[in-house]
Amino acid sequence: MKQIFWFLLFLPFTIIAQSSTQVESDSSSSYIFGQIYTDFYVGLNDHYQPQSAFVFKQGILGYKHTFGNNLSGIIMLDVTRTTHFTGLSDSAGNVIPLDYFEGSKYTAYLKMAEIKWTINNRFALRFGQLLNTQYLTFQDKFWGFRYVDVTFQEKYRFGMPADFGVQADYKLEDKLLLQISVVNGEGPFRYQDRLSRFLYSVNVQYSPVKNLTLKLYTGMESAPDTGLCINSKKITSFFTGYKTKQFGMGAEANYVKDYSYISGINKYGFSVYSFITLLPRLTALVRYDYLFQQFEPDKLINNYYIFGVQYKPVKHLLTSLNFRYYSNNNFPAIYLNAGLKF
């Protein structure tokens, strides 16, 4: 498996070195970008605590520079909660009381540090810390309401948002995009595991007609350890979506076999959503998620709904008033979201 992925990854560049003419450009450019996402919610029952709160969801600051020789670099910082303390117990399972100060729940970390070499009109090579092609590079942009909520796979942790590695891109006009990646598999917060087990993935996007996209992602990562009930993790994701300036709808189905590298722990589910522009500044949106988590012999099912509207009062500022319901903890709530992009 490893040999096949490495061969596919570097085969395009062997061909290019022998037969292609590199595209050159004399211009260079750079810019700074940022995103600020925040919200306020009020729960309609007391099944969840706190019942109401102001929430800071995301703060991104980035810089991109494109050189004249089709070489570019991008670095991006994100602010989120990077650690979580779950408790302390003794060998018998008794909980040990502990008084501690966890520190800030909003920590800046390196989310992306990518070097991209555009070899010609069809081939490109990326290396460094790369965004996940599983869901972040396409579905997130297609959904377009990240300030309201993230897409299905990010919300339910089907994969890491970014990772350290290398990626080869092949693009055929606006019809086909093939991306082959080899990354550590540990995400942006950890070093490579001691056994050097990589995550190998292939992402294919195809647009048979204008505005319609079909996407298939598959990945495999060997377990970072060995032992009873330890298996390789396998990921499969399929997405289809149709989007214009006035209307969009998308659907995705996702499956992770042997989640956390443990045999019998599987996660799968689907998400469907749609949005339509009612007025130049007003958009209606709706979304439904179904999540099934299998922990043999147990299981967990969650249904998640979003109904709302988006209003753009001025350029760069997004606002949304929406209703949400989480079936797992029976929590209906009203949300007011705000997002700023520059």
C-alpha positions in Angstrom: 0.0 0.0 0.0 2.8 2.4 0.9 4.7 1.7 -2.3 1.6 2.3 -4.4 0.8 5.7 -2.8 4.4 6.9 -3.1 4.6 5.8 -6.7 1.3 7.6 -7.6 2.5 10.7 -5.7 5.7 11.2 -7.6 4.8 9.7 -11.0 3.3 13.0 -12.3 6.5 14.9 -11.6 8.7 12.3 -13.3 6.6 12.7 -16.4 6.7 16.5 -16.1 10.5 16.6 -15.8 10.7 14.7 -19.1 8.0 16.2 -21.3 6.3 19.4 -20.0 7.0 23.0 -20.3 6.8 25.0 -17.1 4.5 28.0 -17.0 6.3 31.2 -15.9 4.9 34.4 -14.5 6.7 37.7 -13.8 4.2 39.1 -11.3 4.2 38.7 -7.5 1.6 39.6 -4.9 0.9 39.3 -1.2 -2.0 39.9 1.2 -3.1 39.5 4.7 -6.4 37.8 5.5 -8.5 37.1 8.6 -11.8 35.7 9.9 -13.6 36.4 13.2 -16.6 34.2 14.0 -18.7 34.6 17.2 -22.3 33.9 18.4 -24.8 34.1 21.2 -27.3 31.4 22.0 -30.3 30.9 24.2 -31.5 27.4 25.1 -35.2 26.7 25.1 -35.0 24.2 27.9 -32.6 23.5 30.8 -31.2 20.2 29.4 -27.8 21.8 28.6 -25.6 24.0 30.8 -24.9 26.9 30.4 -28.3 27.5 29.0 -27.2 30.8 27.3 -23.8 32.2 26.5 -21.7 34.4 24.2 -19.3 32.1 22.3 -16.1 32.9 20.3 -15.9 30.3 17.6 -12.9 31.1 15.5 -10.2 33.7 14.9 -7.9 33.3 11.9 -5.0 35.4 10.8 -3.0 34.5 7.7 -0.6 35.8 5.1 0.0 34.6 1.5 2.7 35.6 -0.9 2.9 34.5 -4.5 6.3 34.7 -6.3 6.8 35.3 -10.0 8.0 31.8 -10.7 4.6 30.1 -9.8 5.7 29.5 -6.2 3.6 30.5 -3.3 3.6 30.3 0.4 0.7 30.6 2.9 0.8 30.6 6.7 -2.3 30.7 8.9 -2.9 30.9 12.6 -6.1 29.7 14.2 -7.5 30.3 17.8 -9.3 27.4 19.4 -9.3 25.1 22.4 -6.2 22.8 21.9 -6.3 20.8 25.2 -9.0 19.1 27.2 -8.7 17.6 30.6 -11.2 14.7 31.1 -10.5 13.7 34.7 -8.2 11.7 37.0 -8.8 8.3 38.5 -6.8 5.6 40.4 -6.1 2.0 39.3 -9.5 0.9 40.7 -11.4 3.5 38.7 -12.2 5.8 41.6 -12.3 9.5 40.7 -9.5 11.6 42.3 -10.6 15.1 43.2 -8.3 17.7 41.6 -8.2 21.4 41.8 -6.3 22.9 38.9 -6.2 25.9 36.5 -6.5 24.7 33.0 -5.4 28.0 31.4 -6.9 29.7 28.4 -9.4 27.7 26.3 -8.5 30.0 23.3 -5.0 29.1 22.2 -3.4 30.3 18.9 -1.8 27.4 16.9 -0.4 26.9 13.5 -3.2 25.6 11.3 -1.5 25.9 7.9 2.0 26.5 6.6 2.0 25.4 2.9 4.5 25.8 0.1 2.9 25.3 -3.3 4.8 24.9 -6.6 2.5 25.2 -9.6 4.6 23.2 -12.1 2.3 23.8 -15.1 -1.4 24.3 -15.9 -2.2 20.7 -14.7 0.3 19.7 -12.0 1.1 21.2 -8.6 3.0 20.1 -5.6 2.3 21.1 -2.0 4.3 20.4 1.1 4.3 21.6 4.7 1.3 21.7 7.0 -1.6 21.2 4.6 -5.4 21.6 5.0 -7.4 18.4 4.9 -8.8 17.5 1.4 -11.2 15.2 3.3 -13.6 18.0 4.0 -11.9 21.4 4.6 -10.6 22.4 1.1 -14.0 21.9 -0.7 -17.1 21.1 1.4 -16.3 24.0 3.8 -16.2 26.5 1.0 -19.3 25.0 -0.7 -21.3 25.1 2.5 -20.3 28.8 2.9 -21.8 29.2 6.4 -18.8 28.2 8.6 -19.5 31.2 10.9 -22.9 29.5 11.7 -21.4 26.0 12.1 -18.7 23.8 10.6 -19.5 21.0 8.1 -20.5 17.4 9.2 -17.0 15.8 9.3 -15.4 18.6 11.2 -18.3 18.8 13.7 -18.2 15.1 14.5 -14.4 14.7 14.2 -14.2 12.3 11.3 -10.7 13.6 10.5 -8.1 16.2 11.3 -8.5 19.7 9.8 -4.8 19.9 8.8 -1.6 17.8 8.9 2.1 17.7 8.0 3.0 16.1 4.7 3.1 16.3 0.9 0.4 16.4 -1.7 0.3 16.2 -5.5 -2.5 17.8 -7.5 -3.6 17.1 -11.1 -6.2 19.4 -12.6 -7.9 18.9 -16.0 -9.4 22.3 -16.8 -12.5 22.8 -14.7 -13.7 19.2 -15.0 -11.4 17.0 -12.9 -9.2 17.4 -9.8 -7.1 14.5 -8.5 -5.2 15.0 -5.2 -2.9 12.4 -3.7 -1.6 13.0 -0.1 0.7 11.4 2.3 0.7 13.0 5.8 1.6 12.1 9.4 -2.0 11.4 10.4 -1.6 13.0 13.8 -3.1 16.4 13.0 -1.8 19.8 13.7 -1.2 19.4 17.5 1.1 16.3 17.7 4.3 14.9 16.4 4.5 11.8 14.2 3.9 8.5 16.1 6.9 6.4 17.1 6.2 3.8 14.3 6.0 6.4 11.5 2.6 5.3 10.4 1.3 7.7 7.7 -2.1 8.5 6.5 -2.5 7.9 2.7 -5.4 9.5 0.9 -6.9 10.1 -2.6 -9.4 12.8 -3.3 -11.2 13.1 -6.6 -13.5 15.9 -7.7 -15.4 15.8 -10.9 -17.8 18.4 -12.5 -19.7 16.8 -15.3 -21.7 20.0 -16.0 -21.5 23.6 -14.8 -22.2 24.2 -11.1 -22.4 20.4 -10.3 -19.6 18.7 -8.4 -19.1 15.1 -7.4 -16.4 14.3 -4.8 -14.9 11.1 -3.5 -12.3 10.8 -0.7 -10.7 7.7 0.6 -8.0 7.3 3.2 -6.2 4.7 5.2 -3.9 4.9 8.2 -2.2 2.1 10.0 -2.5 2.0 13.8 0.3 3.8 15.6 0.6 0.8 17.9 -0.1 -3.0 18.0 -2.2 -5.1 20.2 -5.5 -6.8 20.7 -8.4 -5.2 18.8 -6.0 -2.7 17.1 -6.7 -2.1 13.4 -5.9 0.3 10.7 -8.4 3.2 10.3 -10.2 3.5 7.0 -12.1 6.6 5.8 -14.6 7.0 2.9 -16.5 10.1 2.1 -18.8 11.0 -0.8 -20.2 14.4 -1.6 -22.4 15.8 -4.3 -23.5 19.4 -4.7 -25.0 21.9 -7.0 -24.4 25.7 -6.5 -25.1 28.9 -8.3 -25.0 32.5 -7.1 -28.7 32.3 -6.0 -29.1 28.7 -4.9 -27.2 25.8 -3.6 -27.8 22.3 -2.3 -25.4 19.6 -1.1 -25.3 16.1 0.4 -22.5 14.0 1.8 -22.2 10.5 3.2 -19.2 9.6 5.4 -17.9 6.4 7.0 -14.9 5.8 9.3 -14.1 2.1 10.1 -12.2 1.3 13.2 -12.3 4.8 14.6 -9.3 5.5 16.9 -7.8 2.4 15.4 -10.0 0.1 17.6 -11.9 -2.7 16.0 -15.6 -2.4 16.3 -15.7 1.3 16.8 -17.2 2.8 13.6 -18.8 6.1 12.8 -21.0 7.0 9.9 -23.6 9.4 8.9 -24.9 11.9 6.3 -25.6 15.6 6.0 -28.0 17.4 3.6 -28.4 21.1 3.3 -29.7 23.9 1.0 -29.7 27.7 0.8 -31.5 30.2 -1.4 -31.2 33.9 -1.9 -34.5 35.6 -1.1 -33.3 39.2 -1.5 -30.0 40.7 -2.4 -28.9 40.7 1.3 -31.1 37.9 2.6 -30.5 34.2 2.3 -32.5 31.3 3.8 -30.7 28.1 4.9 -31.6 24.7 6.2 -29.5 21.7 7.2 -29.9 18.2 8.6 -27.2 15.8 10.0 -27.6 12.2 11.0 -24.8 10.6 13.0 -24.4 6.9 14.0 -21.6 5.9 16.3 -21.0 2.2 17.0 -19.3 1.2 20.2 -19.9 -2.6 20.3 -22.2 -3.6 21.8 -23.5 0.0 22.3 -24.4 2.7 19.8 -25.2 6.4 19.8 -27.5 8.2 17.3 -27.8 12.0 16.9 -30.0 14.1 14.8 -29.1 17.8 14.2 -31.2 20.5 12.6 -30.5 24.1 11.5 -33.2 26.4 10.1 -32.4 30.1 9.7 -31.7 33.2 7.6 -28.5 35.1 6.8 -28.4 38.9 6.4 -25.5 40.9 5.1 -25.9 44.5 6.4 -22.6 45.7 4.9 -19.7 44.3 2.9 -17.6 41.7 4.7 -20.1 41.3 7.6 -22.3 38.3 7.9 -25.1 37.8 10.4 -27.5 34.9 10.9 -30.5 34.2 13.1 -31.2 30.5 13.3 -32.9 27.7 15.3 -31.1 24.5 16.1 -32.0 21.2 17.7 -29.6 18.5 19.0 -31.6 15.2 19.6 -28.8 13.6 21.6 -29.2 15.9 24.6 -32.7 17.2 23.7 -31.5 20.8 23.3 -33.4 23.3 21.1 -31.8 26.7 20.9 -31.9 30.1 19.2 -28.6 31.3 17.8 -27.4 34.7 16.7 -24.2 34.5 14.7 -21.8 37.1 13.3 -18.9 36.6 11.0 -16.3 39.0 9.6 -13.9 38.1 6.7 -11.2 40.3 5.3 
